[in-house]
């Protein structure tokens, strides 16, 4: 595997998996006061568009990576929305 | 401009700019207790690798988008590191 695709795959892995520790922290603490609602609304929407882009261009890495990020960031957004409503 | 590049550009815009409201919230509150340090360490590292990837492949959109994200997420990480040390 070329350096180029190693770099791209590792960058994608880090930016995807990075939302896992925040999701775990949010699930445990159930406290989202310092998390920005506009951030997660925009980010989750953007990730959803990346999934659509990946499907339109038949690019599995973009589809899979962004589905994982969508789920993790979506969990955080759900807790934030619940917090805002209560 | 084709639907395809509109979708990709808009997705990139949302996932990039989404860190602006979190950076503003963090600068104002100076409180990062609920933000995950491992998330921002991994995410900022991943975005840095995307910048290297963009340079290696001469892709300006990837370079510019990720430089903006690197600055915004880097600000949040700096506040988190300061909080952790104090």
Backbone of each chain as nested JSON, in Angstrom:
{
  "chains": [
    {"id": "A", "residues": [
      {"number": 1, "name": "UNK", "atoms": {"N": [0.846, -1.191, 0.0], "CA": [0.0, 0.0, 0.0], "C": [0.887, 1.248, 0.0]}},
      {"number": 2, "name": "UNK", "atoms": {"N": [0.577, 2.173, -0.932], "CA": [1.363, 3.401, -1.021], "C": [1.241, 4.274, 0.222]}},
      {"number": 3, "name": "UNK", "atoms": {"N": [2.261, 5.142, 0.458], "CA": [2.225, 6.088, 1.589], "C": [0.963, 6.939, 1.501]}},
      {"number": 4, "name": "UNK", "atoms": {"N": [0.615, 7.305, 0.286], "CA": [-0.518, 8.171, 0.041], "C": [-1.817, 7.598, 0.629]}},
      {"number": 5, "name": "UNK", "atoms": {"N": [-2.112, 6.346, 0.323], "CA": [-3.385, 5.784, 0.814], "C": [-3.284, 5.437, 2.287]}},
      {"number": 6, "name": "UNK", "atoms": {"N": [-2.063, 5.124, 2.765], "CA": [-1.899, 4.895, 4.212], "C": [-2.26, 6.177, 4.958]}},
      {"number": 7, "name": "UNK", "atoms": {"N": [-1.751, 7.313, 4.456], "CA": [-1.984, 8.627, 5.07], "C": [-3.482, 8.948, 5.064]}},
      {"number": 8, "name": "UNK", "atoms": {"N": [-4.118, 8.745, 3.908], "CA": [-5.544, 9.052, 3.782], "C": [-6.387, 8.166, 4.678]}},
      {"number": 9, "name": "UNK", "atoms": {"N": [-6.065, 6.869, 4.703], "CA": [-6.825, 5.928, 5.541], "C": [-6.65, 6.235, 7.028]}},
      {"number": 10, "name": "UNK", "atoms": {"N": [-5.424, 6.571, 7.422], "CA": [-5.163, 6.847, 8.846], "C": [-5.846, 8.157, 9.257]}},
      {"number": 11, "name": "UNK", "atoms": {"N": [-5.805, 9.17, 8.37], "CA": [-6.477, 10.449, 8.643], "C": [-7.977, 10.211, 8.803]}},
      {"number": 12, "name": "UNK", "atoms": {"N": [-8.55, 9.408, 7.916], "CA": [-9.991, 9.108, 7.975], "C": [-10.315, 8.345, 9.251]}},
      {"number": 13, "name": "UNK", "atoms": {"N": [-9.449, 7.377, 9.59], "CA": [-9.671, 6.585, 10.818], "C": [-9.71, 7.5, 12.037]}},
      {"number": 14, "name": "UNK", "atoms": {"N": [-8.704, 8.403, 12.154], "CA": [-8.617, 9.273, 13.333], "C": [-9.826, 10.207, 13.429]}},
      {"number": 15, "name": "UNK", "atoms": {"N": [-10.188, 10.855, 12.319], "CA": [-11.286, 11.826, 12.379], "C": [-12.631, 11.119, 12.567]}},
      {"number": 16, "name": "UNK", "atoms": {"N": [-12.688, 9.828, 12.222], "CA": [-13.926, 9.064, 12.427], "C": [-14.022, 8.58, 13.871]}},
      {"number": 17, "name": "UNK", "atoms": {"N": [-12.993, 7.886, 14.316], "CA": [-13.038, 7.258, 15.647], "C": [-12.956, 8.29, 16.762]}},
      {"number": 18, "name": "UNK", "atoms": {"N": [-12.48, 9.497, 16.434], "CA": [-12.307, 10.511, 17.485], "C": [-13.62, 10.828, 18.204]}},
      {"number": 19, "name": "UNK", "atoms": {"N": [-14.755, 10.587, 17.55], "CA": [-16.036, 10.919, 18.204], "C": [-16.461, 9.855, 19.222]}},
      {"number": 20, "name": "UNK", "atoms": {"N": [-15.775, 8.699, 19.211], "CA": [-16.125, 7.629, 20.155], "C": [-15.903, 8.057, 21.615]}},
      {"number": 21, "name": "UNK", "atoms": {"N": [-14.715, 8.593, 21.979], "CA": [-14.545, 8.997, 23.386], "C": [-15.507, 10.091, 23.815]}},
      {"number": 22, "name": "UNK", "atoms": {"N": [-15.858, 10.993, 22.911], "CA": [-16.832, 12.04, 23.299], "C": [-18.214, 11.426, 23.491]}},
      {"number": 23, "name": "UNK", "atoms": {"N": [-18.583, 10.467, 22.654], "CA": [-19.893, 9.818, 22.808], "C": [-19.954, 9.081, 24.139]}},
      {"number": 24, "name": "UNK", "atoms": {"N": [-18.871, 8.369, 24.479], "CA": [-18.831, 7.617, 25.752], "C": [-18.925, 8.584, 26.928]}},
      {"number": 25, "name": "UNK", "atoms": {"N": [-18.156, 9.679, 26.856], "CA": [-18.142, 10.669, 27.955], "C": [-19.542, 11.261, 28.132]}},
      {"number": 26, "name": "UNK", "atoms": {"N": [-20.223, 11.552, 27.004], "CA": [-21.558, 12.164, 27.055], "C": [-22.587, 11.18, 27.59]}},
      {"number": 27, "name": "UNK", "atoms": {"N": [-22.497, 9.904, 27.172], "CA": [-23.43, 8.872, 27.65], "C": [-23.267, 8.699, 29.161]}},
      {"number": 28, "name": "UNK", "atoms": {"N": [-22.006, 8.709, 29.63], "CA": [-21.749, 8.518, 31.067], "C": [-22.23, 9.715, 31.878]}},
      {"number": 29, "name": "UNK", "atoms": {"N": [-21.856, 10.93, 31.417], "CA": [-22.14, 12.116, 32.242], "C": [-23.563, 12.622, 32.024]}},
      {"number": 30, "name": "UNK", "atoms": {"N": [-24.116, 12.357, 30.856], "CA": [-25.458, 12.857, 30.485], "C": [-25.53, 14.386, 30.618]}},
      {"number": 31, "name": "UNK", "atoms": {"N": [-24.37, 15.015, 30.626], "CA": [-24.302, 16.467, 30.785], "C": [-23.671, 17.047, 29.51]}},
      {"number": 32, "name": "UNK", "atoms": {"N": [-24.444, 17.868, 28.802], "CA": [-23.931, 18.357, 27.515], "C": [-23.863, 19.882, 27.483]}},
      {"number": 33, "name": "UNK", "atoms": {"N": [-23.922, 20.495, 28.659], "CA": [-24.022, 21.963, 28.729], "C": [-22.941, 22.66, 27.895]}},
      {"number": 34, "name": "UNK", "atoms": {"N": [-21.702, 22.129, 27.973], "CA": [-20.598, 22.818, 27.276], "C": [-20.454, 22.393, 25.814]}},
      {"number": 35, "name": "UNK", "atoms": {"N": [-21.295, 21.47, 25.368], "CA": [-21.228, 21.063, 23.96], "C": [-22.115, 22.006, 23.157]}},
      {"number": 36, "name": "UNK", "atoms": {"N": [-21.679, 22.368, 21.974], "CA": [-22.401, 23.344, 21.168], "C": [-23.45, 22.651, 20.294]}},
      {"number": 37, "name": "UNK", "atoms": {"N": [-24.716, 23.045, 20.505], "CA": [-25.801, 22.468, 19.689], "C": [-25.623, 22.799, 18.2]}},
      {"number": 38, "name": "UNK", "atoms": {"N": [-25.362, 24.092, 17.858], "CA": [-25.158, 24.389, 16.432], "C": [-24.033, 23.558, 15.812]}},
      {"number": 39, "name": "UNK", "atoms": {"N": [-22.955, 23.293, 16.591], "CA": [-21.853, 22.476, 16.048], "C": [-22.366, 21.112, 15.63]}},
      {"number": 40, "name": "UNK", "atoms": {"N": [-23.065, 20.431, 16.578], "CA": [-23.456, 19.05, 16.263], "C": [-24.578, 18.992, 15.216]}},
      {"number": 41, "name": "UNK", "atoms": {"N": [-25.443, 20.027, 15.168], "CA": [-26.466, 20.064, 14.105], "C": [-25.785, 20.171, 12.745]}},
      {"number": 42, "name": "UNK", "atoms": {"N": [-24.825, 21.11, 12.64], "CA": [-24.123, 21.306, 11.36], "C": [-23.267, 20.101, 11.018]}},
      {"number": 43, "name": "UNK", "atoms": {"N": [-22.545, 19.578, 12.031], "CA": [-21.609, 18.486, 11.76], "C": [-22.356, 17.23, 11.299]}},
      {"number": 44, "name": "UNK", "atoms": {"N": [-23.422, 16.875, 12.013], "CA": [-24.184, 15.668, 11.659], "C": [-24.825, 15.823, 10.267]}},
      {"number": 45, "name": "UNK", "atoms": {"N": [-25.314, 17.038, 9.97], "CA": [-25.877, 17.29, 8.63], "C": [-24.789, 17.149, 7.569]}},
      {"number": 46, "name": "UNK", "atoms": {"N": [-23.612, 17.704, 7.855], "CA": [-22.504, 17.619, 6.897], "C": [-22.074, 16.181, 6.66]}},
      {"number": 47, "name": "UNK", "atoms": {"N": [-22.016, 15.399, 7.712], "CA": [-21.626, 13.99, 7.601], "C": [-22.67, 13.22, 6.8]}},
      {"number": 48, "name": "UNK", "atoms": {"N": [-23.934, 13.579, 6.999], "CA": [-25.016, 12.936, 6.219], "C": [-24.825, 13.228, 4.728]}},
      {"number": 49, "name": "UNK", "atoms": {"N": [-24.471, 14.475, 4.414], "CA": [-24.244, 14.839, 3.002], "C": [-23.035, 14.079, 2.444]}},
      {"number": 50, "name": "UNK", "atoms": {"N": [-22.011, 13.858, 3.294], "CA": [-20.848, 13.06, 2.835], "C": [-21.274, 11.631, 2.484]}},
      {"number": 51, "name": "UNK", "atoms": {"N": [-22.229, 11.071, 3.262], "CA": [-22.725, 9.715, 2.958], "C": [-23.417, 9.733, 1.59]}},
      {"number": 52, "name": "UNK", "atoms": {"N": [-24.254, 10.763, 1.357], "CA": [-24.943, 10.877, 0.058], "C": [-23.91, 11.007, -1.068]}},
      {"number": 53, "name": "UNK", "atoms": {"N": [-22.88, 11.835, -0.814], "CA": [-21.804, 12.037, -1.811], "C": [-21.108, 10.715, -2.116]}},
      {"number": 54, "name": "UNK", "atoms": {"N": [-20.818, 9.964, -1.063], "CA": [-20.143, 8.666, -1.228], "C": [-20.989, 7.693, -2.026]}},
      {"number": 55, "name": "UNK", "atoms": {"N": [-22.307, 7.689, -1.779], "CA": [-23.212, 6.786, -2.513], "C": [-23.258, 7.205, -3.987]}},
      {"number": 56, "name": "UNK", "atoms": {"N": [-23.384, 8.529, -4.225], "CA": [-23.462, 9.025, -5.617], "C": [-22.193, 8.695, -6.399]}},
      {"number": 57, "name": "UNK", "atoms": {"N": [-21.042, 8.636, -5.702], "CA": [-19.765, 8.399, -6.379], "C": [-19.235, 6.983, -6.164]}},
      {"number": 58, "name": "UNK", "atoms": {"N": [-20.115, 6.149, -5.522], "CA": [-19.759, 4.747, -5.314], "C": [-18.402, 4.583, -4.621]}},
      {"number": 59, "name": "UNK", "atoms": {"N": [-18.19, 5.378, -3.567], "CA": [-16.903, 5.328, -2.837], "C": [-17.145, 4.772, -1.432]}},
      {"number": 60, "name": "UNK", "atoms": {"N": [-16.927, 3.467, -1.298], "CA": [-17.212, 2.771, -0.037], "C": [-16.492, 3.383, 1.176]}},
      {"number": 61, "name": "UNK", "atoms": {"N": [-15.178, 3.724, 1.072], "CA": [-14.5, 4.286, 2.26], "C": [-15.199, 5.525, 2.806]}},
      {"number": 62, "name": "UNK", "atoms": {"N": [-15.686, 6.393, 1.889], "CA": [-16.379, 7.617, 2.33], "C": [-17.711, 7.23, 2.978]}},
      {"number": 63, "name": "UNK", "atoms": {"N": [-18.396, 6.231, 2.386], "CA": [-19.699, 5.823, 2.926], "C": [-19.534, 5.216, 4.323]}},
      {"number": 64, "name": "UNK", "atoms": {"N": [-18.627, 4.258, 4.439], "CA": [-18.46, 3.535, 5.724], "C": [-17.949, 4.479, 6.817]}},
      {"number": 65, "name": "UNK", "atoms": {"N": [-16.908, 5.248, 6.496], "CA": [-16.339, 6.167, 7.489], "C": [-17.369, 7.143, 8.01]}},
      {"number": 66, "name": "UNK", "atoms": {"N": [-18.15, 7.687, 7.09], "CA": [-19.124, 8.707, 7.512], "C": [-20.361, 8.119, 8.186]}},
      {"number": 67, "name": "UNK", "atoms": {"N": [-20.685, 6.855, 7.888], "CA": [-21.795, 6.213, 8.617], "C": [-21.4, 6.04, 10.092]}},
      {"number": 68, "name": "UNK", "atoms": {"N": [-20.144, 5.625, 10.315], "CA": [-19.669, 5.459, 11.702], "C": [-19.686, 6.812, 12.417]}},
      {"number": 69, "name": "UNK", "atoms": {"N": [-19.17, 7.851, 11.751], "CA": [-19.151, 9.188, 12.365], "C": [-20.57, 9.683, 12.604]}},
      {"number": 70, "name": "UNK", "atoms": {"N": [-21.466, 9.401, 11.663], "CA": [-22.879, 9.827, 11.771], "C": [-23.52, 9.211, 13.022]}},
      {"number": 71, "name": "UNK", "atoms": {"N": [-23.238, 7.944, 13.262], "CA": [-23.818, 7.258, 14.421], "C": [-23.266, 7.867, 15.721]}},
      {"number": 72, "name": "UNK", "atoms": {"N": [-21.928, 8.021, 15.784], "CA": [-21.298, 8.531, 17.014], "C": [-21.71, 9.982, 17.282]}},
      {"number": 73, "name": "UNK", "atoms": {"N": [-21.595, 10.841, 16.269], "CA": [-21.953, 12.255, 16.461], "C": [-23.465, 12.388, 16.645]}},
      {"number": 74, "name": "UNK", "atoms": {"N": [-24.211, 11.467, 16.045], "CA": [-25.667, 11.478, 16.197], "C": [-26.091, 11.176, 17.621]}},
      {"number": 75, "name": "UNK", "atoms": {"N": [-25.359, 10.277, 18.286], "CA": [-25.638, 9.953, 19.696], "C": [-25.429, 11.213, 20.551]}},
      {"number": 76, "name": "UNK", "atoms": {"N": [-24.305, 11.898, 20.282], "CA": [-23.998, 13.107, 21.056], "C": [-25.069, 14.175, 20.813]}},
      {"number": 77, "name": "UNK", "atoms": {"N": [-25.484, 14.325, 19.556], "CA": [-26.532, 15.303, 19.212], "C": [-27.846, 14.953, 19.91]}},
      {"number": 78, "name": "UNK", "atoms": {"N": [-28.178, 13.662, 19.975], "CA": [-29.426, 13.231, 20.623], "C": [-29.418, 13.606, 22.103]}},
      {"number": 79, "name": "UNK", "atoms": {"N": [-28.276, 13.373, 22.762], "CA": [-28.178, 13.746, 24.188], "C": [-28.269, 15.262, 24.345]}},
      {"number": 80, "name": "UNK", "atoms": {"N": [-27.673, 15.982, 23.424], "CA": [-27.713, 17.451, 23.509], "C": [-29.145, 17.95, 23.33]}},
      {"number": 81, "name": "UNK", "atoms": {"N": [-29.863, 17.401, 22.36], "CA": [-31.258, 17.814, 22.115], "C": [-32.13, 17.488, 23.326]}},
      {"number": 82, "name": "UNK", "atoms": {"N": [-31.882, 16.312, 23.933], "CA": [-32.648, 15.909, 25.124], "C": [-32.383, 16.901, 26.252]}},
      {"number": 83, "name": "UNK", "atoms": {"N": [-31.094, 17.278, 26.405], "CA": [-30.697, 18.229, 27.445], "C": [-31.374, 19.573, 27.225]}},
      {"number": 84, "name": "UNK", "atoms": {"N": [-31.395, 20.021, 25.984], "CA": [-31.963, 21.337, 25.645], "C": [-33.452, 21.361, 25.967]}},
      {"number": 85, "name": "UNK", "atoms": {"N": [-34.129, 20.235, 25.663], "CA": [-35.587, 20.179, 25.887], "C": [-35.92, 20.138, 27.37]}},
      {"number": 86, "name": "UNK", "atoms": {"N": [-35.075, 19.476, 28.171], "CA": [-35.451, 19.286, 29.601], "C": [-35.219, 20.563, 30.375]}}
    ]},
    {"id": "B", "residues": [
      {"number": 1, "name": "UNK", "atoms": {"N": [-22.24, 24.183, -12.175], "CA": [-21.61, 23.248, -11.253], "C": [-22.531, 22.048, -11.058]}},
      {"number": 2, "name": "UNK", "atoms": {"N": [-21.983, 20.833, -11.208], "CA": [-22.788, 19.618, -11.069], "C": [-23.296, 19.435, -9.639]}},
      {"number": 3, "name": "UNK", "atoms": {"N": [-24.41, 18.654, -9.507], "CA": [-24.972, 18.34, -8.175], "C": [-23.896, 17.694, -7.308]}},
      {"number": 4, "name": "UNK", "atoms": {"N": [-23.101, 16.863, -7.921], "CA": [-22.071, 16.111, -7.241], "C": [-21.095, 17.024, -6.499]}},
      {"number": 5, "name": "UNK", "atoms": {"N": [-20.569, 18.034, -7.169], "CA": [-19.57, 18.897, -6.5], "C": [-20.257, 19.867, -5.566]}},
      {"number": 6, "name": "UNK", "atoms": {"N": [-21.524, 20.225, -5.854], "CA": [-22.272, 21.07, -4.91], "C": [-22.417, 20.321, -3.586]}},
      {"number": 7, "name": "UNK", "atoms": {"N": [-22.784, 19.031, -3.686], "CA": [-22.97, 18.182, -2.504], "C": [-21.662, 18.072, -1.712]}},
      {"number": 8, "name": "UNK", "atoms": {"N": [-20.576, 17.784, -2.424], "CA": [-19.276, 17.615, -1.77], "C": [-18.804, 18.898, -1.117]}},
      {"number": 9, "name": "UNK", "atoms": {"N": [-18.972, 20.029, -1.828], "CA": [-18.542, 21.32, -1.276], "C": [-19.365, 21.706, -0.06]}},
      {"number": 10, "name": "UNK", "atoms": {"N": [-20.682, 21.454, -0.132], "CA": [-21.568, 21.832, 0.991], "C": [-21.284, 20.945, 2.204]}},
      {"number": 11, "name": "UNK", "atoms": {"N": [-21.037, 19.647, 1.959], "CA": [-20.697, 18.723, 3.057], "C": [-19.4, 19.184, 3.713]}},
      {"number": 12, "name": "UNK", "atoms": {"N": [-18.41, 19.535, 2.898], "CA": [-17.113, 19.983, 3.43], "C": [-17.292, 21.278, 4.215]}},
      {"number": 13, "name": "UNK", "atoms": {"N": [-18.112, 22.194, 3.664], "CA": [-18.37, 23.477, 4.35], "C": [-18.966, 23.229, 5.735]}},
      {"number": 14, "name": "UNK", "atoms": {"N": [-20.011, 22.373, 5.805], "CA": [-20.694, 22.136, 7.087], "C": [-19.759, 21.494, 8.116]}},
      {"number": 15, "name": "UNK", "atoms": {"N": [-19.024, 20.457, 7.701], "CA": [-18.171, 19.752, 8.667], "C": [-16.971, 20.614, 9.076]}},
      {"number": 16, "name": "UNK", "atoms": {"N": [-16.63, 21.592, 8.238], "CA": [-15.523, 22.507, 8.587], "C": [-16.01, 23.608, 9.527]}},
      {"number": 17, "name": "UNK", "atoms": {"N": [-17.058, 24.318, 9.11], "CA": [-17.528, 25.489, 9.87], "C": [-18.197, 25.074, 11.186]}},
      {"number": 18, "name": "UNK", "atoms": {"N": [-18.6, 23.795, 11.27], "CA": [-19.322, 23.365, 12.477], "C": [-18.497, 23.562, 13.741]}},
      {"number": 19, "name": "UNK", "atoms": {"N": [-17.179, 23.592, 13.617], "CA": [-16.351, 23.75, 14.83], "C": [-16.289, 25.202, 15.31]}},
      {"number": 20, "name": "UNK", "atoms": {"N": [-16.78, 26.142, 14.481], "CA": [-16.742, 27.563, 14.877], "C": [-17.616, 27.828, 16.11]}},
      {"number": 21, "name": "UNK", "atoms": {"N": [-18.908, 27.395, 16.118], "CA": [-19.716, 27.659, 17.32], "C": [-19.153, 27.001, 18.581]}},
      {"number": 22, "name": "UNK", "atoms": {"N": [-18.536, 25.823, 18.456], "CA": [-17.958, 25.182, 19.646], "C": [-16.738, 25.964, 20.117]}},
      {"number": 23, "name": "UNK", "atoms": {"N": [-15.946, 26.474, 19.179], "CA": [-14.765, 27.263, 19.561], "C": [-15.207, 28.531, 20.284]}},
      {"number": 24, "name": "UNK", "atoms": {"N": [-16.242, 29.201, 19.768], "CA": [-16.748, 30.437, 20.394], "C": [-17.28, 30.136, 21.789]}},
      {"number": 25, "name": "UNK", "atoms": {"N": [-18.056, 29.034, 21.906], "CA": [-18.646, 28.662, 23.206], "C": [-17.537, 28.376, 24.219]}},
      {"number": 26, "name": "UNK", "atoms": {"N": [-16.494, 27.7, 23.762], "CA": [-15.392, 27.329, 24.661], "C": [-14.588, 28.555, 25.07]}},
      {"number": 27, "name": "UNK", "atoms": {"N": [-14.348, 29.478, 24.128], "CA": [-13.601, 30.715, 24.432], "C": [-14.378, 31.54, 25.454]}},
      {"number": 28, "name": "UNK", "atoms": {"N": [-15.724, 31.601, 25.278], "CA": [-16.555, 32.399, 26.19], "C": [-16.603, 31.771, 27.582]}},
      {"number": 29, "name": "UNK", "atoms": {"N": [-16.871, 30.441, 27.623], "CA": [-17.107, 29.803, 28.933], "C": [-15.798, 29.413, 29.612]}},
      {"number": 30, "name": "UNK", "atoms": {"N": [-14.756, 29.181, 28.822], "CA": [-13.455, 28.717, 29.34], "C": [-13.613, 27.449, 30.179]}},
      {"number": 31, "name": "UNK", "atoms": {"N": [-14.727, 26.748, 29.955], "CA": [-15.013, 25.535, 30.716], "C": [-15.089, 24.363, 29.734]}},
      {"number": 32, "name": "UNK", "atoms": {"N": [-14.185, 23.397, 29.894], "CA": [-14.141, 22.319, 28.892], "C": [-14.352, 20.944, 29.524]}},
      {"number": 33, "name": "UNK", "atoms": {"N": [-14.879, 20.973, 30.765], "CA": [-14.985, 19.713, 31.527], "C": [-15.665, 18.593, 30.719]}},
      {"number": 34, "name": "UNK", "atoms": {"N": [-16.751, 18.955, 30.008], "CA": [-17.508, 17.906, 29.308], "C": [-16.963, 17.604, 27.908]}},
      {"number": 35, "name": "UNK", "atoms": {"N": [-15.919, 18.314, 27.504], "CA": [-15.32, 18.023, 26.198], "C": [-14.282, 16.918, 26.392]}},
      {"number": 36, "name": "UNK", "atoms": {"N": [-14.213, 16.004, 25.436], "CA": [-13.325, 14.857, 25.572], "C": [-11.924, 15.189, 25.04]}},
      {"number": 37, "name": "UNK", "atoms": {"N": [-10.921, 15.076, 25.915], "CA": [-9.528, 15.33, 25.488], "C": [-9.076, 14.329, 24.416]}},
      {"number": 38, "name": "UNK", "atoms": {"N": [-9.321, 13.009, 24.619], "CA": [-8.914, 12.068, 23.565], "C": [-9.551, 12.385, 22.22]}},
      {"number": 39, "name": "UNK", "atoms": {"N": [-10.82, 12.865, 22.234], "CA": [-11.49, 13.208, 20.958], "C": [-10.698, 14.283, 20.228]}},
      {"number": 40, "name": "UNK", "atoms": {"N": [-10.405, 15.39, 20.959], "CA": [-9.763, 16.508, 20.258], "C": [-8.306, 16.206, 19.913]}},
      {"number": 41, "name": "UNK", "atoms": {"N": [-7.627, 15.368, 20.717], "CA": [-6.257, 14.963, 20.343], "C": [-6.284, 14.161, 19.046]}},
      {"number": 42, "name": "UNK", "atoms": {"N": [-7.207, 13.189, 18.984], "CA": [-7.297, 12.352, 17.776], "C": [-7.778, 13.162, 16.581]}},
      {"number": 43, "name": "UNK", "atoms": {"N": [-8.8, 14.007, 16.828], "CA": [-9.402, 14.734, 15.71], "C": [-8.406, 15.721, 15.109]}},
      {"number": 44, "name": "UNK", "atoms": {"N": [-7.72, 16.481, 15.958], "CA": [-6.746, 17.472, 15.455], "C": [-5.599, 16.768, 14.728]}},
      {"number": 45, "name": "UNK", "atoms": {"N": [-5.165, 15.615, 15.26], "CA": [-4.108, 14.835, 14.577], "C": [-4.6, 14.357, 13.217]}},
      {"number": 46, "name": "UNK", "atoms": {"N": [-5.849, 13.872, 13.182], "CA": [-6.431, 13.39, 11.922], "C": [-6.544, 14.499, 10.893]}},
      {"number": 47, "name": "UNK", "atoms": {"N": [-6.969, 15.672, 11.335], "CA": [-7.11, 16.807, 10.424], "C": [-5.737, 17.238, 9.907]}},
      {"number": 48, "name": "UNK", "atoms": {"N": [-4.723, 17.156, 10.772], "CA": [-3.347, 17.472, 10.346], "C": [-2.908, 16.509, 9.242]}},
      {"number": 49, "name": "UNK", "atoms": {"N": [-3.228, 15.24, 9.405], "CA": [-2.861, 14.247, 8.379], "C": [-3.612, 14.515, 7.075]}},
      {"number": 50, "name": "UNK", "atoms": {"N": [-4.876, 14.992, 7.191], "CA": [-5.64, 15.349, 5.964], "C": [-4.942, 16.497, 5.233]}},
      {"number": 51, "name": "UNK", "atoms": {"N": [-4.361, 17.456, 5.986], "CA": [-3.637, 18.567, 5.347], "C": [-2.421, 18.004, 4.59]}},
      {"number": 52, "name": "UNK", "atoms": {"N": [-1.684, 17.088, 5.229], "CA": [-0.52, 16.466, 4.569], "C": [-0.984, 15.724, 3.316]}},
      {"number": 53, "name": "UNK", "atoms": {"N": [-2.093, 14.993, 3.437], "CA": [-2.663, 14.227, 2.299], "C": [-3.006, 15.186, 1.157]}},
      {"number": 54, "name": "UNK", "atoms": {"N": [-3.629, 16.294, 1.505], "CA": [-4.029, 17.291, 0.496], "C": [-2.817, 17.873, -0.212]}},
      {"number": 55, "name": "UNK", "atoms": {"N": [-1.743, 18.139, 0.548], "CA": [-0.511, 18.693, -0.04], "C": [0.116, 17.662, -0.973]}},
      {"number": 56, "name": "UNK", "atoms": {"N": [0.185, 16.391, -0.51], "CA": [0.806, 15.33, -1.324], "C": [0.044, 15.122, -2.635]}},
      {"number": 57, "name": "UNK", "atoms": {"N": [-1.291, 15.383, -2.6], "CA": [-2.118, 15.128, -3.791], "C": [-2.527, 16.419, -4.497]}},
      {"number": 58, "name": "UNK", "atoms": {"N": [-1.913, 17.541, -3.997], "CA": [-2.162, 18.83, -4.639], "C": [-3.656, 19.145, -4.755]}},
      {"number": 59, "name": "UNK", "atoms": {"N": [-4.399, 18.9, -3.664], "CA": [-5.857, 19.137, -3.684], "C": [-6.191, 20.301, -2.744]}},
      {"number": 60, "name": "UNK", "atoms": {"N": [-6.287, 21.499, -3.32], "CA": [-6.499, 22.715, -2.532], "C": [-7.741, 22.655, -1.626]}},
      {"number": 61, "name": "UNK", "atoms": {"N": [-8.907, 22.152, -2.116], "CA": [-10.088, 22.124, -1.235], "C": [-9.825, 21.357, 0.063]}},
      {"number": 62, "name": "UNK", "atoms": {"N": [-9.105, 20.223, -0.047], "CA": [-8.811, 19.425, 1.153], "C": [-7.852, 20.21, 2.056]}},
      {"number": 63, "name": "UNK", "atoms": {"N": [-6.868, 20.899, 1.439], "CA": [-5.88, 21.657, 2.229], "C": [-6.572, 22.806, 2.958]}},
      {"number": 64, "name": "UNK", "atoms": {"N": [-7.331, 23.616, 2.234], "CA": [-7.958, 24.81, 2.829], "C": [-8.991, 24.419, 3.882]}},
      {"number": 65, "name": "UNK", "atoms": {"N": [-9.877, 23.476, 3.536], "CA": [-10.919, 23.07, 4.49], "C": [-10.326, 22.558, 5.774]}},
      {"number": 66, "name": "UNK", "atoms": {"N": [-9.293, 21.745, 5.66], "CA": [-8.715, 21.149, 6.87], "C": [-7.837, 22.106, 7.654]}},
      {"number": 67, "name": "UNK", "atoms": {"N": [-7.279, 23.128, 6.988], "CA": [-6.528, 24.151, 7.736], "C": [-7.495, 24.934, 8.629]}},
      {"number": 68, "name": "UNK", "atoms": {"N": [-8.681, 25.273, 8.079], "CA": [-9.692, 25.998, 8.87], "C": [-10.131, 25.131, 10.058]}},
      {"number": 69, "name": "UNK", "atoms": {"N": [-10.409, 23.845, 9.784], "CA": [-10.842, 22.944, 10.867], "C": [-9.728, 22.781, 11.895]}},
      {"number": 70, "name": "UNK", "atoms": {"N": [-8.483, 22.693, 11.425], "CA": [-7.323, 22.528, 12.32], "C": [-7.215, 23.713, 13.277]}},
      {"number": 71, "name": "UNK", "atoms": {"N": [-7.432, 24.923, 12.754], "CA": [-7.344, 26.132, 13.603], "C": [-8.465, 26.121, 14.645]}},
      {"number": 72, "name": "UNK", "atoms": {"N": [-9.708, 25.872, 14.176], "CA": [-10.866, 25.906, 15.096], "C": [-10.773, 24.801, 16.153]}},
      {"number": 73, "name": "UNK", "atoms": {"N": [-10.534, 23.559, 15.707], "CA": [-10.453, 22.436, 16.661], "C": [-9.198, 22.571, 17.514]}},
      {"number": 74, "name": "UNK", "atoms": {"N": [-8.164, 23.192, 16.953], "CA": [-6.918, 23.416, 17.702], "C": [-7.12, 24.384, 18.854]}},
      {"number": 75, "name": "UNK", "atoms": {"N": [-7.97, 25.404, 18.641], "CA": [-8.293, 26.359, 19.711], "C": [-8.994, 25.62, 20.861]}},
      {"number": 76, "name": "UNK", "atoms": {"N": [-9.958, 24.756, 20.481], "CA": [-10.704, 24.007, 21.508], "C": [-9.751, 23.088, 22.275]}},
      {"number": 77, "name": "UNK", "atoms": {"N": [-8.864, 22.42, 21.549], "CA": [-7.883, 21.521, 22.181], "C": [-6.974, 22.302, 23.123]}},
      {"number": 78, "name": "UNK", "atoms": {"N": [-6.557, 23.505, 22.727], "CA": [-5.675, 24.317, 23.571], "C": [-6.367, 24.66, 24.894]}},
      {"number": 79, "name": "UNK", "atoms": {"N": [-7.652, 25.044, 24.805], "CA": [-8.402, 25.364, 26.037], "C": [-8.55, 24.107, 26.9]}},
      {"number": 80, "name": "UNK", "atoms": {"N": [-8.763, 22.966, 26.246], "CA": [-8.928, 21.707, 27.002], "C": [-7.622, 21.348, 27.712]}},
      {"number": 81, "name": "UNK", "atoms": {"N": [-6.498, 21.495, 27.021], "CA": [-5.191, 21.165, 27.62], "C": [-4.902, 22.096, 28.797]}},
      {"number": 82, "name": "UNK", "atoms": {"N": [-5.263, 23.391, 28.622], "CA": [-5.049, 24.379, 29.696], "C": [-5.877, 23.99, 30.92]}},
      {"number": 83, "name": "UNK", "atoms": {"N": [-7.139, 23.579, 30.645], "CA": [-8.06, 23.176, 31.718], "C": [-7.505, 21.961, 32.451]}},
      {"number": 84, "name": "UNK", "atoms": {"N": [-6.996, 20.997, 31.699], "CA": [-6.491, 19.733, 32.281], "C": [-5.304, 20.033, 33.191]}},
      {"number": 85, "name": "UNK", "atoms": {"N": [-4.435, 20.984, 32.737], "CA": [-3.213, 21.298, 33.517], "C": [-3.554, 22.044, 34.796]}},
      {"number": 86, "name": "UNK", "atoms": {"N": [-4.602, 22.903, 34.738], "CA": [-4.86, 23.746, 35.929], "C": [-5.572, 22.932, 37.009]}}
    ]}
  ]
}
